[in-house]
Amino acid sequence: MAILYQKPPETDERKSHIIINATDNTTVIDTNDIYTNDYTKEFQITTADADGNKIKQTRTAISGSVTVDTTGAARAEIAPVYSYQCSDTSASNYLDINDLRTDTKLSGKFECGSYNFTFAQKKGKSLDIYVNDAMIGNNVYYTGYLRKINDTISYSAHDISIGSSGITLTIKNVSSSTDIDTIEIVKSPSIVNRTKKIWIIGDSLVQKYYGDLSASQINTTDKNRQCGWGQFLANYLTDDIEVINLAKAGDYTENLYFTAFTGVKAYGKKDDIVLIEGGYNDFKSSTKSKFETMITNMYNEAKDLGLIPVLVSPNCSMTIEKINSQTIDDYSADLRFAPYIRTLAENNNWNFIDLAKLSYDFYSKTYGTDANARENISNTYFFPASLGEKYNSAELNDILHHNEYGGQKWASIIVQELFDKRIITINEVDFTNVYAYTDTVGNNFNLKVSI
């Protein structure tokens, strides 16, 4: 385990943060008692009302005192922002990225509490992020089809609970080159109510893909970028709930239990929601018995922690594949392991969204099931070869993964199901959000959640 500088001695009585009561519209805070080191360049200042609602949040340079606008606030909180520069070796706050490939304990006044982490990168190299051996980011910066990261993109994980052992940060599944440009860590304000979370466990059908439209794809319209439905879920929700997407392309339930689910168990709180999507990659990478065991483990362990688990079957697609001399057609409500997760939910009376059936019903009722129907569905929601797109100079023919239309469609359905099943409340749904699109046969759709 690498240690960056040394932990402050036990005799250092400087504080990790300061909370004061607001006395007027302007409040002066003496910050000399706040711990700072080579990695702290700014303070974060937060004001909140008596009910824990955030009023304002700003940053200011480190100094001995700070004048805070406390208009309408009951309290103010100030904490140092720890900032690490990973690409500029001459920076005073430089952190060698190679130290993060093994467990690295960060120095600082990281007392027990919750912290917000922000990572920024421009290269588009995917990585997994762990804090104290629990995942907070899965396959972050993975671009997918027809996407490219052209500008710096940030990834944040909020309200990560830290105990008395401090912060040990680990980056996994990374290349040999620099994978992160900057890292910021700052305490989650104690005076502000924690935002409820929706945690997502799943595969490529669900995960977030990063980057803008690849400039080299001259035939591509904006909607033709690989998307997972998990990355659009927040569009149909209010700020009262936050989505944490820990899905990963190519992964399956057993592996997700030992990676992504560690973050849910470590950092999820009572009444958080856990969407557990699975059953597609398990068909080839696992067995029925292992799949059912891992789904059961995740559901029961989440429930025991006071979280609200919800199983989700994989959406259907147009893929036809030969496996062990058997022809597998995914245009079905019973694709892959969908029947197994459906039976588990029914037999145990578990929360369940049958996206396999919902997606099949939508496609079949809207377009039909013949060859023309499959072509129209593929041209609207996937990446068929007929579009003439190329990926890494090769012909692209993918009728499994969504473009933006598909991702938006299933995200709207997932939120509608959560609302209809009373798993989320009316205050957590954005009923004003509408996503409009026209399919290749001229049908117009307006996706929204209805009361």
Steps between C-alpha positions, in 0.01 A plus 500: 500500500641836398462797735511853359692704757409426856180509694484808724629421849245421766591827675382701198174643630405681183149410380381325187220759465316773688125548548364831628157646562410786270445826688428742216504521123880501518707280731880505545659160568848463651659215301839480673387189687420306180756239394675568167800345323674502160187363334257761629465812286138599565224496759148385419232714666145372539198670652172328593170574668385347828341205317825397331421639156803638317477870422836572344838335439815684389877469510769746603878499532659385826532791745485572871140619494210483260199729468191293420170612354255342746186667371204275583728241660491347846851354484817507294769236457852537364738217408826468303497367144777244446621529142744260329667570166588174325623617159727796587811364676617852586187586700536539876197277544622232257387143563665220303223298337710186540459527877127451450544167323560356843316605816599857581412656833456875468625736768274767637240563765247247371290449809200267519227627272399519135712635214451595137752380240548650153732359233579675170650350186532579130646185345196275523674201657259300713574419862344375824525704819500366857502678835591284797455184289145590393417610145387857432546500119468214247639515146519879529583686174415203277388648167326223304396518134525826306616705797818688576609708798605836358500707819569440867220299660435474872367208698370556853402271785314668783445422867767231530515402867845494658587343834788557740751334266495793256498477119675229301456561127557234233466517120460165323476369143708785362758531224868588547446860395358783712134426562389791719589868472368626833334372816304706752375391841286715725282426798126467434344784699362370830244783507336381175267201475644205309338442161329163460671273245401256230787253459520306172663158462501371143672443165553677165126544451499728804840662544595860433704572185719809486593750233344690213423385149815380329590750226618220271149354476378710210178302457402524865222715639512616861279216617740238365731470797512192718292555812380302799163571657666566836659821374161656425321402818577833670325688218165373629576568868523814714799618701348322801662178382843426351599217264823307561563281195738212579410291194780367279503378140570130469453425867272243657330455835763297685778743417282805571429361846872511584566838336214749457289363784781567749431871450128457559562314826761745623340830402128436454269631771153411625228552238747528211382300197713231333414402141651156432492431125635168381447185300650582162875437527434235765359280225852444365719589798321327785245233586137511606596395853775761542282769347213430736734482800664836426171674423361363827808610695484854366128534557506368857818683604369831366169447681677410826683835482170687474534567128220435250614242240325473163579227249497591129504253211705589187320676215449300182693575181523384139806279557494144367795290611603137478623363833591133542314413178189673633356807328428772756262777394492799735181642352302335776357569844690188612847588373805348667454472879195730515266212596722413797508850648124529438433173685725602790309825540158335475581216741643734763261792448797726423499843338536437128490692171458257212678707235534192280122476468441876496750552219368206299142620540594850381691377194253231397188715544656803330686331214407133486730197496579430134820582311383852410417568862844389612661726241296803608580436867870455422519819294334704774649366823826315416803502263419274202756465219249661263577839658849476350676596823854393576656441840882485519499487116285186497138467393276549800210258537364503854134425560544437872614836642289814499547831336352803677140418405520156657672621814244776551206266435596245765605768752154657479338160547719414801408827676132454413511151652675624814233766541207270425631247752534781758872439539567867425276789599327773303763749622778289352361489144547777244165490321598799284784323320407393147729326250364513144614293203376366167571143393602392150142431394370841611350425841538788746570427866504725806662315790395617846387366835127532566313531828 
